[in-house]
């Protein structure tokens, strides 16, 4: 990391064109807030304590959304432009020697390698500042880069103030800068709100530094989308798509098979091991980690879960905040709701729901069961239709089933309850008392047979 680099991320704006009551930088793309994407890029270049986020609108919510320890905040109480936003931090920033880079909290596509190139061009040359630019077929809405005869940048002209000749320039300012910190703060006070919006713009620094006899350079990038800021929901959707395409490409080049990748949604922080297959329409969210040689079935949804090697998740299975060890099978159509731990080789079958349950190695619940707040030992068999009655309207109660126990189909286990190791529960039982190890628990009502009852009823119906 470079300890002479300070990065300021502008995240104070209202984002009115988003048509939202939520600050723009809090909207999510590829699974996390826009501002967190930018911080994650910045922290690859400089320590978190040299990263400052300028907050204003919904400042507290933005602070809470930042998940990187050490990042500091600057408050912009009034939104008076980009230059004003940086100047709000002058008291702390001006004492940090080295280089000052300015980014935007709504620009999550910027790559760390691009940012590093910008910084290195500033550090290794003699320019007072370097700005990111791109040649665009249609630069409408962007400031145009004005160069002198020697190729240096002399000023940036905003579209509203540009002449027809200047509007014909295709090199656009991307709004991302790296300055020599001392020179920036020496001249920052020369920014003036001489524009229709009466705001202080960082774009003015190119002309201010040039006028003071300093060199300003541009660093062109090949793809202007990398510096794309988000102003509308349409642009948010486009950025989300581009981020997810990057992630899919990264995973496939790393040895993961993704069938019909255009249908699969994988968040940026997901990790997947080699030889794993992801079937169409799967969604893998949050910080999910998947091991090697797994299969994630079509339409499955995984969120913030850990899967070891050789795990198979059947189609349309939902797994949240759970851990599955090696060789586990789950699904199809299973739901592992939260805080579950399924040990090696266990099987969780179709239409089985788990909640806060630990399933031992080799245990099986293959059909139509609900297991909540339970401890299920190794090699237990749970029959179809079994449910744990864990909630009494006020509290959740535990169920404990010992190793090697057999729970017959359509059993109701009224918690708190304990089924001993090796015990049997007869099919159709309602169990309200502990079943000792190796015992048979039987809780059925007595069956009654009334001969000829059905025939008599039919006869009565014909009268």
C-alpha positions as CSV (number, residue, x, y, z in Angstrom):
1,X,0.0,0.0,0.0
2,X,1.1,3.6,-0.7
3,X,1.1,5.6,2.5
4,X,1.7,8.9,0.7
5,X,-1.7,8.7,-1.1
6,X,-4.9,10.2,0.4
7,X,-8.2,9.3,-1.3
8,X,-11.3,11.4,-0.9
9,X,-14.7,9.9,-2.0
10,X,-17.5,12.3,-2.6
11,X,-20.7,10.8,-1.3
12,X,-22.8,13.8,0.0
13,X,-25.2,14.3,-2.9
14,X,-28.9,14.0,-2.9
15,X,-29.2,12.0,-6.1
16,X,-32.6,13.6,-7.0
17,X,-32.7,11.9,-10.4
18,X,-32.8,8.5,-8.7
19,X,-36.4,9.4,-7.6
20,X,-35.6,7.9,-4.2
21,X,-35.9,8.8,-0.5
22,X,-32.6,7.0,-0.1
23,X,-29.2,8.6,-0.7
24,X,-27.8,7.6,-4.1
25,X,-24.6,6.0,-2.8
26,X,-26.7,3.7,-0.6
27,X,-28.3,2.0,-3.6
28,X,-26.9,-1.4,-4.2
29,X,-25.2,-3.0,-7.2
30,X,-23.8,-6.5,-7.4
31,X,-24.8,-7.1,-3.7
32,X,-23.4,-4.1,-1.9
33,X,-23.8,-0.3,-1.6
34,X,-22.3,1.8,-4.4
35,X,-20.0,3.7,-1.9
36,X,-18.7,0.4,-0.6
37,X,-17.6,-0.7,-4.1
38,X,-15.5,2.5,-4.3
39,X,-14.0,2.1,-0.9
40,X,-13.1,-1.5,-1.7
41,X,-11.2,-0.2,-4.8
42,X,-9.5,2.6,-2.8
43,X,-8.3,0.3,0.0
44,X,-6.3,-1.7,-2.6
45,X,-4.1,1.4,-3.0
46,X,-3.9,3.1,0.4
47,X,-4.6,2.3,4.1
48,X,-8.2,2.7,5.2
49,X,-7.1,5.6,7.6
50,X,-6.0,7.6,4.5
51,X,-9.5,7.2,2.9
52,X,-12.1,9.9,3.6
53,X,-15.7,9.8,2.6
54,X,-17.5,13.1,2.3
55,X,-21.0,12.7,3.6
56,X,-24.0,15.1,3.7
57,X,-27.4,13.8,2.7
58,X,-28.4,11.0,5.1
59,X,-24.8,11.2,6.5
60,X,-25.5,8.8,9.4
61,X,-27.0,6.1,7.1
62,X,-23.9,6.4,4.8
63,X,-21.6,6.0,7.7
64,X,-23.4,2.9,8.9
65,X,-23.3,1.4,5.3
66,X,-19.5,1.6,5.2
67,X,-18.1,-1.8,6.3
68,X,-14.4,-1.0,6.1
69,X,-12.8,-0.3,9.5
70,X,-10.6,2.8,9.7
71,X,-12.3,4.8,7.0
72,X,-12.8,8.4,8.1
73,X,-15.6,10.9,7.3
74,X,-15.9,14.5,6.4
75,X,-19.3,16.3,6.7
76,X,-20.5,18.7,4.0
77,X,-23.4,20.4,5.6
78,X,-24.4,22.3,2.5
79,X,-23.9,20.9,-1.0
80,X,-22.0,23.6,-2.9
81,X,-20.2,21.6,-5.5
82,X,-17.3,19.2,-5.8
83,X,-14.7,21.7,-4.9
84,X,-16.5,22.7,-1.8
85,X,-16.9,19.0,-0.8
86,X,-13.2,18.5,-0.8
87,X,-12.5,21.9,0.9
88,X,-14.8,20.8,3.8
89,X,-12.0,18.5,4.8
90,X,-9.2,21.0,4.5
91,X,-8.4,21.1,8.3
92,X,-7.4,17.4,8.3
93,X,-6.5,16.8,4.6
94,X,-4.1,19.7,4.1
95,X,-1.7,18.2,6.7
96,X,-1.5,14.9,4.9
97,X,1.6,15.2,2.6
98,X,1.9,13.4,-0.7
99,X,-0.9,13.0,-3.2
100,X,-4.6,13.6,-3.2
101,X,-7.0,11.5,-5.3
102,X,-10.7,12.4,-5.7
103,X,-13.3,9.8,-6.5
104,X,-17.1,9.6,-6.6
105,X,-19.2,7.4,-4.4
106,X,-21.5,6.5,-7.2
107,X,-18.8,5.2,-9.5
108,X,-18.4,1.5,-8.7
109,X,-16.9,0.4,-12.0
110,X,-13.5,2.0,-11.6
111,X,-10.8,-0.6,-11.4
112,X,-8.0,-0.6,-8.9
113,X,-5.4,-0.9,-11.7
114,X,-6.8,2.2,-13.4
115,X,-6.6,4.1,-10.2
116,X,-3.1,2.9,-9.7
117,X,-2.0,4.1,-13.2
118,X,-3.5,7.5,-12.5
119,X,-1.6,7.8,-9.2
120,X,1.7,6.5,-10.7
121,X,1.5,9.0,-13.6
122,X,1.1,11.8,-11.0
123,X,3.8,10.5,-8.7
124,X,6.4,9.8,-11.4
125,X,6.0,12.9,-13.5
126,X,6.2,16.6,-12.7
127,X,2.5,17.5,-13.1
128,X,0.6,19.3,-10.4
129,X,-2.4,17.1,-11.3
130,X,-3.6,14.3,-13.6
131,X,-7.2,13.8,-14.6
132,X,-8.9,10.8,-16.1
133,X,-10.3,11.3,-19.6
134,X,-11.9,9.2,-22.3
135,X,-12.6,9.7,-26.0
136,X,-16.4,9.4,-26.5
137,X,-18.5,9.1,-29.6
138,X,-21.1,11.2,-27.8
139,X,-19.7,13.1,-24.8
140,X,-23.0,14.9,-24.1
141,X,-23.2,15.9,-20.5
142,X,-19.4,15.7,-19.9
143,X,-17.0,18.5,-19.5
144,X,-14.6,18.8,-22.5
145,X,-10.8,18.7,-22.1
146,X,-9.1,21.7,-23.6
147,X,-5.4,21.1,-24.4
148,X,-2.7,23.6,-25.4
149,X,-0.4,23.3,-28.4
150,X,2.1,21.2,-26.2
151,X,-0.6,18.7,-25.4
152,X,-1.0,19.8,-21.8
153,X,-4.4,20.2,-20.3
154,X,-5.2,24.0,-19.9
155,X,-8.8,23.9,-18.7
156,X,-12.0,21.9,-18.5
157,X,-15.0,23.5,-20.0
158,X,-18.5,22.4,-18.9
159,X,-21.0,21.6,-21.6
160,X,-23.3,24.5,-20.7
161,X,-20.5,27.0,-21.1
162,X,-18.8,25.5,-24.2
163,X,-18.7,27.0,-27.7
164,X,-19.8,24.9,-30.7
165,X,-16.1,24.3,-31.5
166,X,-15.5,23.1,-27.9
167,X,-18.6,20.9,-28.0
168,X,-17.0,19.1,-31.0
169,X,-14.2,17.9,-28.8
170,X,-14.6,14.2,-28.1
171,X,-12.2,14.0,-25.1
172,X,-14.3,14.1,-22.0
173,X,-13.4,14.7,-18.4
174,X,-14.3,11.7,-16.2
175,X,-14.2,13.8,-13.0
176,X,-11.5,11.7,-11.3
177,X,-8.3,13.5,-10.3
178,X,-4.9,12.9,-8.7
179,X,-3.2,16.1,-7.4
180,X,0.1,16.9,-5.7
181,X,-1.4,17.6,-2.3
182,X,0.7,20.7,-1.4
183,X,-0.1,22.4,-4.7
184,X,-3.8,21.6,-4.6
185,X,-4.2,23.1,-1.1
186,X,-2.0,26.1,-2.0
187,X,-4.4,27.0,-4.8
188,X,-7.7,25.5,-3.7
189,X,-8.9,28.8,-2.3
190,X,-8.9,30.2,-5.9
191,X,-11.9,28.2,-6.9
192,X,-14.9,30.6,-7.4
193,X,-18.6,30.0,-7.7
194,X,-18.7,31.9,-11.0
195,X,-21.3,29.7,-12.7
196,X,-25.1,29.5,-13.0
197,X,-25.3,27.0,-10.0
198,X,-23.1,29.3,-7.8
199,X,-21.0,26.2,-6.8
200,X,-17.3,25.5,-6.4
201,X,-16.1,22.9,-9.1
202,X,-13.0,20.8,-9.0
203,X,-12.9,21.2,-12.8
204,X,-11.6,24.7,-12.3
205,X,-8.4,23.4,-10.8
206,X,-7.0,22.5,-14.2
207,X,-7.1,26.2,-15.3
208,X,-6.1,27.5,-11.8
209,X,-3.0,25.3,-11.7
210,X,-2.1,26.1,-15.3
211,X,-2.4,29.8,-14.7
212,X,0.0,29.4,-11.7
213,X,2.6,27.9,-14.1
214,X,2.1,24.2,-13.2
215,X,1.6,21.3,-15.5
216,X,-1.7,19.4,-15.7
217,X,-1.9,16.1,-17.6
218,X,-4.6,13.7,-18.7
219,X,-4.7,10.0,-18.5
220,X,-7.0,8.6,-21.2
221,X,-8.8,5.3,-20.5
222,X,-10.1,3.0,-23.3
223,X,-13.6,2.4,-21.9
224,X,-15.5,5.4,-20.6
225,X,-17.9,3.1,-18.8
226,X,-15.3,2.4,-16.2
227,X,-15.8,5.9,-14.8
228,X,-19.6,5.8,-15.2
229,X,-21.4,7.6,-12.5
230,X,-25.0,6.7,-11.6
231,X,-27.8,9.2,-11.7
232,X,-30.9,7.1,-12.6
233,X,-32.3,3.6,-12.0
234,X,-31.6,2.8,-15.6
235,X,-27.9,3.5,-15.1
236,X,-28.0,1.6,-11.8
237,X,-29.3,-1.5,-13.6
238,X,-26.6,-1.2,-16.3
239,X,-23.8,-0.9,-13.7
240,X,-25.2,-3.9,-11.8
241,X,-25.1,-5.9,-15.0
242,X,-21.5,-4.9,-15.9
243,X,-20.2,-5.7,-12.4
244,X,-21.9,-9.1,-12.5
245,X,-20.4,-9.8,-15.9
246,X,-17.0,-9.1,-14.5
247,X,-17.6,-11.5,-11.7
248,X,-18.9,-14.3,-13.9
249,X,-15.9,-13.9,-16.2
250,X,-13.5,-13.9,-13.2
251,X,-15.0,-17.2,-11.9
252,X,-15.1,-18.9,-15.2
253,X,-11.5,-18.1,-16.0
254,X,-10.7,-19.4,-12.5
255,X,-12.1,-22.9,-13.2
256,X,-15.9,-22.6,-12.4
257,X,-18.4,-23.9,-14.9
258,X,-21.4,-21.5,-15.2
259,X,-24.2,-22.8,-17.4
260,X,-26.1,-20.1,-19.3
261,X,-24.2,-17.3,-17.5
262,X,-26.5,-14.6,-18.8
263,X,-29.2,-16.1,-16.4
264,X,-27.0,-16.4,-13.3
265,X,-26.6,-13.7,-10.6
266,X,-23.5,-13.8,-8.4
267,X,-22.5,-11.0,-6.0
268,X,-19.0,-9.6,-6.1
269,X,-17.7,-11.0,-2.8
270,X,-18.7,-14.6,-3.6
271,X,-15.8,-17.2,-3.7
272,X,-16.2,-20.5,-5.6
273,X,-13.7,-23.3,-6.0
274,X,-12.6,-25.0,-9.2
275,X,-14.7,-27.6,-10.9
276,X,-17.9,-26.4,-9.3
277,X,-20.9,-26.2,-11.7
278,X,-23.5,-23.5,-11.4
279,X,-26.7,-24.3,-13.2
280,X,-28.9,-21.7,-15.0
281,X,-30.9,-19.1,-13.0
282,X,-29.0,-19.7,-9.7
283,X,-28.4,-16.7,-7.4
284,X,-25.4,-16.6,-5.1
285,X,-25.4,-13.7,-2.8
286,X,-23.4,-11.8,-0.1
287,X,-20.2,-13.4,1.2
288,X,-21.0,-17.0,0.2
289,X,-18.1,-19.3,-0.1
290,X,-18.4,-22.5,-2.1
291,X,-15.7,-25.2,-2.3
292,X,-14.5,-27.3,-5.1
293,X,-16.4,-29.9,-7.2
294,X,-19.8,-28.7,-6.0
295,X,-23.0,-28.4,-8.0
296,X,-25.5,-25.6,-7.5
297,X,-28.8,-26.5,-9.0
298,X,-31.0,-24.5,-11.4
299,X,-32.9,-21.7,-9.6
300,X,-31.1,-22.2,-6.3
301,X,-30.6,-19.2,-4.0
302,X,-27.6,-19.1,-1.6
303,X,-26.8,-16.2,0.7
304,X,-24.0,-15.7,3.2
305,X,-23.3,-19.4,3.5
306,X,-20.3,-21.7,3.5
307,X,-20.2,-24.9,1.4
308,X,-17.3,-27.3,1.6
309,X,-16.1,-29.5,-1.3
310,X,-18.4,-32.0,-3.1
311,X,-21.6,-30.4,-1.9
312,X,-24.7,-30.8,-4.1
313,X,-27.5,-28.3,-3.9
314,X,-30.6,-29.4,-5.8
315,X,-32.7,-27.1,-8.0
316,X,-34.8,-24.4,-6.4
317,X,-33.2,-24.8,-2.9
318,X,-32.8,-21.8,-0.7
319,X,-29.9,-21.6,1.7
320,X,-29.2,-18.7,4.0
321,X,-26.6,-18.1,6.7
322,X,-25.8,-21.8,6.9
323,X,-22.8,-24.2,6.8
324,X,-22.7,-27.4,4.7
325,X,-19.8,-29.7,5.2
326,X,-18.2,-32.0,2.6
327,X,-20.5,-34.3,0.6
328,X,-23.8,-32.8,1.8
329,X,-26.8,-33.1,-0.5
330,X,-29.6,-30.5,-0.1
331,X,-32.7,-30.3,-2.1
332,X,-34.3,-30.0,-4.5
333,X,-36.9,-27.6,-3.1
334,X,-35.3,-27.5,0.3
335,X,-35.0,-24.5,2.5
336,X,-32.2,-24.0,5.0
337,X,-33.4,-20.8,6.5
338,X,-30.7,-19.6,8.9
339,X,-27.9,-20.7,11.2
340,X,-27.9,-24.3,10.2
341,X,-24.9,-26.6,10.3
342,X,-25.2,-29.8,8.2
343,X,-22.3,-32.2,8.8
344,X,-20.4,-34.3,6.3
345,X,-22.5,-36.6,4.1
346,X,-25.9,-35.6,5.5
347,X,-28.9,-35.5,3.1
348,X,-31.6,-32.8,3.3
349,X,-34.2,-33.7,0.8
350,X,-37.1,-32.2,-1.1
351,X,-39.5,-29.9,0.8
352,X,-37.4,-30.1,4.0
353,X,-37.0,-26.9,6.0
354,X,-34.2,-26.3,8.6
355,X,-34.0,-23.4,11.0
356,X,-31.2,-23.1,13.6
357,X,-30.5,-26.8,13.3
358,X,-27.4,-29.0,13.5
359,X,-27.6,-32.2,11.4
360,X,-25.0,-34.8,12.2
361,X,-22.8,-36.6,9.7
362,X,-24.7,-39.1,7.6
363,X,-28.1,-38.1,8.9
364,X,-31.1,-38.1,6.5
365,X,-34.2,-36.0,6.3
366,X,-35.2,-36.9,2.7
367,X,-38.8,-35.7,2.4
368,X,-41.3,-33.1,3.7
369,X,-40.1,-32.2,7.2
370,X,-39.6,-29.1,9.4
371,X,-36.7,-29.2,11.8
372,X,-36.3,-26.1,13.9
373,X,-34.0,-25.3,16.9
374,X,-32.8,-28.9,16.8
375,X,-29.7,-31.0,17.4
376,X,-29.8,-34.1,15.3
377,X,-27.1,-36.7,15.8
378,X,-25.1,-38.7,13.2
379,X,-26.9,-41.3,11.1
380,X,-30.4,-40.3,12.3
381,X,-33.2,-41.0,9.9
382,X,-36.1,-38.4,9.8
383,X,-39.2,-39.8,8.2
384,X,-41.4,-37.8,5.8
385,X,-43.9,-35.5,7.4
386,X,-41.9,-35.1,10.7
387,X,-42.1,-31.7,12.4
388,X,-40.5,-30.2,15.5
389,X,-43.1,-28.2,17.4
390,X,-40.5,-25.7,18.7
391,X,-42.6,-22.5,19.4
392,X,-45.2,-22.2,22.1
393,X,-46.3,-18.7,21.2
394,X,-43.7,-17.1,23.5
395,X,-40.5,-19.0,23.4
396,X,-38.5,-21.3,21.1
397,X,-37.7,-24.7,22.6
398,X,-35.0,-27.3,21.6
399,X,-35.3,-30.8,20.2
400,X,-32.4,-33.3,20.7
401,X,-32.2,-36.5,18.7
402,X,-29.4,-38.9,19.6
403,X,-27.1,-40.7,17.1
404,X,-28.6,-43.5,15.1
405,X,-32.2,-42.7,16.1
406,X,-35.1,-43.5,13.7
407,X,-38.1,-41.1,13.6
408,X,-40.9,-42.6,11.6
409,X,-43.0,-40.7,9.1
410,X,-45.6,-38.1,10.1
411,X,-44.2,-37.8,13.6
412,X,-44.8,-34.7,15.7
413,X,-42.0,-33.9,18.3
414,X,-43.3,-31.4,20.9
415,X,-40.3,-29.5,22.2
416,X,-38.6,-29.4,24.6
417,X,-38.0,-33.0,23.9
418,X,-35.1,-35.5,23.7
419,X,-35.0,-38.7,21.7
420,X,-32.2,-41.0,22.9
421,X,-29.5,-42.5,20.8
422,X,-30.7,-45.6,18.8
423,X,-34.3,-45.0,19.8
424,X,-37.3,-45.5,17.5
425,X,-40.3,-43.2,17.1
426,X,-43.2,-45.0,15.6
427,X,-44.8,-43.5,12.5
428,X,-47.7,-41.2,13.2
429,X,-46.7,-40.5,16.8
430,X,-47.1,-37.3,18.8
431,X,-44.2,-37.4,21.2
432,X,-44.4,-35.2,24.3
433,X,-42.2,-37.1,26.7
434,X,-38.5,-38.1,26.4
435,X,-37.7,-41.4,24.6
436,X,-34.8,-43.2,26.3
437,X,-31.9,-44.6,24.2
438,X,-32.8,-47.8,22.3
439,X,-36.5,-47.5,23.3
440,X,-39.6,-47.3,21.1
441,X,-41.7,-44.2,21.5
442,X,-45.3,-44.7,20.4
443,X,-47.8,-41.8,20.7
444,X,-50.8,-42.8,18.5
445,X,-54.5,-42.6,19.3
446,X,-56.2,-46.0,19.4
447,X,-57.7,-47.1,16.1
448,X,-61.4,-47.8,16.1
449,X,-63.2,-49.9,13.4
450,X,-67.0,-49.7,12.9
451,X,-68.1,-52.5,10.6
452,X,-70.6,-51.6,7.8
453,X,-70.5,-47.9,8.8
454,X,-69.8,-46.7,5.3
455,X,-72.4,-48.9,3.7
456,X,-75.1,-47.7,6.1
457,X,-74.2,-44.0,5.5
458,X,-74.5,-44.5,1.7
459,X,-77.9,-46.2,2.2
460,X,-79.1,-43.2,4.3
461,X,-77.9,-40.8,1.6
462,X,-80.1,-42.5,-1.0
463,X,-83.4,-42.0,1.0
